[in-house]
Amino acid sequence: MSTTYAMRDSMTMLRRNLKHAQRYPSMTISIVAMPILMLLLFVYVFGGALGAGIELPGGGTGDRGDYTNFVAPGILLMAATAGAVSTAVSVCTDMTEGIINRFRTMSISRSSVLTGHVVGNVIQTMISLVLVIGVALLVGFRPNATVVEWLAALGILALLAFGLSWLSAAIGLGSSSVEAASNAPMPLTFLPFLGSAIVPPESMPVGLRWFAEYQPFTPMTDTLRGLLMGTEIGNSAWLALGWGVVLSVLGYLWARSAFNREAKF
């Protein structure tokens, strides 16, 4: 099947998934609500104590406003990971409700079914990020990024959402039920907590600090913070891009293998 037909089929599947999200918005609302609630929690409940109790990169007085600037990039990263659950659920739903069997009788590209899910999730995630950024600005987030730096930050978030969507698609294909698919990606959404999203790794115990420094979400958070707040990035940008590519490639290969194994056209 030619690339033109594959792209056409992928666009058809993308429209299908976006219409489904529009008709059943509960999952989309949860994708937006979770990071916003986390932002409000850490700013208004923990912000005063955490801001005064840690040494924030770039200095500052350690008040709630400084902590808001510190934690907001980490919350944006959490927003990018929150959509992973919806991809797993939507893919598993297609696999368990017989939609795939209908697609088997149609002359469509194999890859288009999963591509529609993944691209649709990335679009929803980017929309949710815009809303989270708006709320962050309302509660005191004051980035000093240029337009180019904003675009770079959004590009990193889009790459992360793309990679996690493919991983979640593979998880959804391997899940026996929608309930299992909704629970399986949850560890991905908690990994930012064990990085530099909420507090600097330097404040953690030695073992946890080692894990935080070498897991993929820490260089991504540090890169976002550097782009938006002007803190030092170092080699975190290259590590963030590398991890994003690795997650995307591994997720795609795993999802393609699982899809071909479970449903062959």
C-alpha positions as CSV (number, residue, x, y, z in Angstrom):
1,M,0.0,0.0,0.0
2,S,1.4,3.4,-1.0
3,T,2.4,6.1,1.4
4,T,-0.4,8.3,0.1
5,Y,-3.0,5.7,0.9
6,A,-1.5,5.2,4.3
7,M,-1.6,8.9,5.1
8,R,-5.2,9.1,3.9
9,D,-6.2,6.2,6.1
10,S,-4.3,7.6,9.1
11,M,-6.2,10.9,8.7
12,T,-9.5,9.1,8.5
13,M,-8.6,7.2,11.8
14,L,-7.5,10.5,13.3
15,R,-10.8,12.2,12.6
16,R,-12.6,9.1,14.0
17,N,-10.7,9.4,17.3
18,L,-11.1,13.1,17.6
19,K,-14.9,12.8,17.0
20,H,-15.0,10.0,19.6
21,A,-13.2,12.3,22.1
22,Q,-15.6,15.1,21.4
23,R,-18.7,12.8,22.0
24,Y,-17.2,11.3,25.1
25,P,-15.2,14.1,26.7
26,S,-14.8,12.5,30.2
27,M,-11.3,11.2,29.4
28,T,-10.2,14.5,27.9
29,I,-11.5,16.4,30.9
30,S,-9.5,14.1,33.2
31,I,-6.4,14.7,31.1
32,V,-6.7,18.4,31.7
33,A,-8.0,18.3,35.3
34,M,-5.3,16.1,36.8
35,P,-2.3,18.4,36.1
36,I,-4.3,21.5,37.0
37,L,-5.3,20.1,40.3
38,M,-1.6,19.0,40.9
39,L,-0.5,22.6,40.1
40,L,-3.0,24.1,42.5
41,L,-2.1,21.6,45.2
42,F,1.6,22.1,45.1
43,V,1.4,25.9,44.7
44,Y,-1.3,26.7,47.4
45,V,-0.9,23.8,49.8
46,F,2.7,22.8,49.7
47,G,4.2,25.8,47.9
48,G,5.0,27.9,51.0
49,A,6.8,25.0,52.9
50,L,8.6,23.6,49.8
51,G,9.7,27.0,48.6
52,A,11.2,27.8,51.9
53,G,12.7,24.4,52.6
54,I,14.7,23.8,49.4
55,E,17.4,25.7,47.5
56,L,15.8,26.7,44.3
57,P,18.0,26.7,41.1
58,G,18.8,30.3,40.1
59,G,18.5,31.6,43.6
60,G,15.4,33.5,44.7
61,T,13.8,34.2,48.1
62,G,12.3,30.7,48.4
63,D,8.7,32.0,48.7
64,R,5.6,30.7,47.1
65,G,6.2,32.7,43.9
66,D,9.6,31.2,43.4
67,Y,8.3,27.7,44.0
68,T,5.6,28.3,41.4
69,N,8.2,29.1,38.8
70,F,10.1,26.0,39.8
71,V,7.3,23.5,39.8
72,A,5.3,24.8,36.8
73,P,7.6,23.2,34.2
74,G,7.4,19.9,36.1
75,I,3.6,20.1,36.0
76,L,3.7,20.7,32.3
77,L,5.7,17.5,32.0
78,M,3.0,15.7,34.1
79,A,0.4,17.0,31.7
80,A,2.2,15.5,28.8
81,T,2.3,12.1,30.6
82,A,-1.4,12.2,31.7
83,G,-2.6,11.4,28.2
84,A,-0.9,8.1,28.2
85,V,-3.9,6.5,30.0
86,S,-6.4,7.6,27.4
87,T,-4.4,6.0,24.5
88,A,-4.2,2.7,26.3
89,V,-7.9,2.7,27.0
90,S,-9.0,3.7,23.5
91,V,-6.7,1.1,21.8
92,C,-7.9,-1.6,24.2
93,T,-11.5,-0.7,23.6
94,D,-11.1,-1.1,19.8
95,M,-9.4,-4.4,20.4
96,T,-12.1,-5.8,22.7
97,E,-15.3,-4.4,21.1
98,G,-14.8,-5.9,17.7
99,I,-13.9,-2.7,15.8
100,I,-10.7,-4.3,14.6
101,N,-12.6,-7.2,13.0
102,R,-14.6,-4.7,11.0
103,F,-11.4,-3.0,9.9
104,R,-10.0,-6.4,8.8
105,T,-12.6,-6.5,6.0
106,M,-11.6,-3.1,4.7
107,S,-8.7,-2.2,2.5
108,I,-6.9,0.1,4.9
109,S,-3.3,0.6,6.0
110,R,-2.3,-1.6,9.0
111,S,-0.5,1.3,10.7
112,S,-3.4,3.8,10.3
113,V,-5.4,2.4,13.2
114,L,-2.7,3.0,15.8
115,T,-1.5,6.2,14.1
116,G,-4.9,7.7,14.5
117,H,-4.9,6.9,18.2
118,V,-1.4,8.3,18.8
119,V,-1.7,11.5,16.8
120,G,-5.2,12.2,18.2
121,N,-3.8,11.8,21.7
122,V,-0.9,14.1,21.0
123,I,-3.3,16.8,19.7
124,Q,-5.5,16.4,22.9
125,T,-2.3,16.6,25.0
126,M,-1.1,19.8,23.3
127,I,-4.5,21.4,23.9
128,S,-4.4,20.4,27.5
129,L,-1.0,21.9,27.8
130,V,-2.2,25.3,26.6
131,L,-4.9,25.2,29.3
132,V,-2.5,24.2,32.0
133,I,-0.1,27.0,30.9
134,G,-3.0,29.5,31.2
135,V,-3.8,28.3,34.7
136,A,-0.1,28.4,35.7
137,L,0.1,32.0,34.5
138,L,-3.0,32.9,36.6
139,V,-1.4,31.4,39.8
140,G,1.9,33.3,39.4
141,F,4.0,31.5,36.9
142,R,6.3,34.1,35.3
143,P,8.5,32.6,32.5
144,N,11.0,34.7,30.7
145,A,11.3,32.6,27.6
146,T,11.4,33.9,24.1
147,V,9.1,32.7,21.3
148,V,11.8,30.3,20.1
149,E,12.3,28.9,23.6
150,W,8.6,28.4,24.0
151,L,8.4,26.6,20.7
152,A,11.4,24.4,21.8
153,A,9.7,23.6,25.1
154,L,6.4,22.7,23.3
155,G,8.4,20.6,20.9
156,I,10.0,18.5,23.7
157,L,6.5,18.1,25.3
158,A,5.1,17.0,22.0
159,L,7.9,14.5,21.5
160,L,7.3,13.1,25.0
161,A,3.6,12.8,24.3
162,F,4.3,11.1,21.0
163,G,6.6,8.5,22.6
164,L,4.4,7.8,25.5
165,S,1.4,7.4,23.3
166,W,3.1,4.7,21.3
167,L,4.1,2.9,24.5
168,S,0.6,3.2,25.8
169,A,-0.8,1.9,22.5
170,A,1.3,-1.2,23.0
171,I,0.1,-1.5,26.6
172,G,-3.5,-1.2,25.4
173,L,-3.0,-3.9,22.8
174,G,-1.6,-6.3,25.5
175,S,-4.3,-5.6,28.1
176,S,-7.1,-8.1,28.7
177,S,-9.7,-5.5,29.6
178,V,-10.3,-1.7,29.6
179,E,-9.8,-1.6,33.4
180,A,-6.4,-3.2,33.1
181,A,-5.5,-0.8,30.3
182,S,-6.4,2.2,32.4
183,N,-4.2,1.0,35.3
184,A,-1.2,-0.3,33.4
185,P,0.2,3.1,32.3
186,M,-0.1,4.7,35.7
187,P,3.5,4.2,36.7
188,L,4.5,6.4,33.8
189,T,2.4,9.3,35.2
190,F,4.2,9.0,38.6
191,L,7.8,8.9,37.4
192,P,8.0,12.8,37.2
193,F,7.5,12.8,41.0
194,L,10.7,10.7,41.4
195,G,12.6,13.2,39.3
196,S,13.2,16.9,39.5
197,A,9.6,18.0,38.8
198,I,8.6,18.7,42.4
199,V,11.9,19.2,44.3
200,P,15.6,19.2,43.2
201,P,17.1,15.7,43.3
202,E,19.9,17.1,45.6
203,S,17.3,17.2,48.4
204,M,16.6,13.4,48.1
205,P,18.2,10.4,49.9
206,V,21.2,9.0,48.1
207,G,19.4,6.0,46.5
208,L,16.4,8.0,45.3
209,R,18.7,10.8,44.2
210,W,20.6,8.4,41.9
211,F,17.4,7.1,40.4
212,A,16.1,10.6,39.9
213,E,19.2,11.8,38.1
214,Y,19.3,8.9,35.6
215,Q,15.6,8.4,34.8
216,P,14.3,10.0,31.5
217,F,12.0,12.6,33.0
218,T,14.6,14.5,34.9
219,P,16.6,15.8,31.9
220,M,13.3,16.7,30.2
221,T,12.1,18.7,33.3
222,D,15.5,20.4,33.6
223,T,15.4,21.3,29.9
224,L,11.9,22.7,30.2
225,R,12.9,24.7,33.2
226,G,16.0,26.0,31.5
227,L,14.0,27.1,28.4
228,L,11.2,28.7,30.3
229,M,13.0,30.1,33.3
230,G,16.6,30.6,32.1
231,T,18.2,28.1,34.5
232,E,21.2,26.1,33.4
233,I,20.5,23.3,30.9
234,G,23.9,21.8,30.3
235,N,23.6,18.4,28.5
236,S,20.0,17.9,29.6
237,A,18.7,19.0,26.3
238,W,20.5,16.3,24.4
239,L,19.5,13.7,27.0
240,A,15.9,14.9,26.7
241,L,15.9,14.6,23.0
242,G,17.6,11.2,23.1
243,W,15.1,9.8,25.6
244,G,12.2,11.2,23.5
245,V,13.5,9.4,20.4
246,V,14.2,6.2,22.3
247,L,10.7,6.1,23.8
248,S,9.1,6.8,20.4
249,V,11.1,4.1,18.6
250,L,10.6,1.5,21.3
251,G,6.9,2.3,21.7
252,Y,6.3,2.2,17.9
253,L,8.1,-1.1,17.4
254,W,6.4,-2.7,20.4
255,A,3.0,-1.5,19.3
256,R,3.5,-2.6,15.7
257,S,4.6,-6.0,16.8
258,A,1.7,-6.4,19.3
259,F,-0.8,-5.2,16.7
260,N,0.4,-7.5,14.0
261,R,0.3,-10.4,16.4
262,E,-3.2,-9.7,17.8
263,A,-4.9,-8.6,14.6
264,K,-3.6,-9.4,11.2
265,F,-5.3,-8.0,8.2
